[in-house]
Amino acid sequence: MDVFFRVQLVKPESMSLAEFFDVWIAETEAVMGARDAGVIKWVYKVAGQYEVVGVIAVDSAEHLDELIHQLPVWRDSAGHTVVDMEWLPLTDYAAWSKQMKAHNAG
């Protein structure tokens, strides 16, 4: 199952910019490894914002939870830098079109 994700981060007042970027560097290495392995289909950083969007391939909702909690931001207790996450399961639009045609024919 493909899932679109959007993650917004914030630098906490108690964290230096260098510490915040150290967390993000570890995160980028893990994300790029997942991309190279084909788990993350595409990923982008939103220009001018501390926000990342992408599409990840998972087997189930449980698999998604497992992958999320393996990321350095959670594993290294930096989850307080994440202020918002959105996960949207995706369906192939061609399959949706076929389903609509079948539904309308009935």
PEJO-V960181 format. One record per run of one state. SS is the DSSP state (2 for helix, 1 for strand, 0 for the rest). FROM is the first residue (numbers start at 1). TO is the last residue. If there is no record, write none. Layout:
ss=SS from=FROM to=TO
ss=SS from=FROM to=TO
This chain:
ss=0 from=1 to=1
ss=1 from=2 to=9
ss=0 from=10 to=16
ss=2 from=17 to=36
ss=0 from=37 to=39
ss=1 from=40 to=45
ss=0 from=46 to=50
ss=1 from=51 to=57
ss=0 from=58 to=60
ss=2 from=61 to=70
ss=0 from=71 to=71
ss=2 from=72 to=75
ss=0 from=76 to=78
ss=2 from=79 to=81
ss=1 from=82 to=89
ss=0 from=90 to=92
ss=2 from=93 to=105
ss=0 from=106 to=106
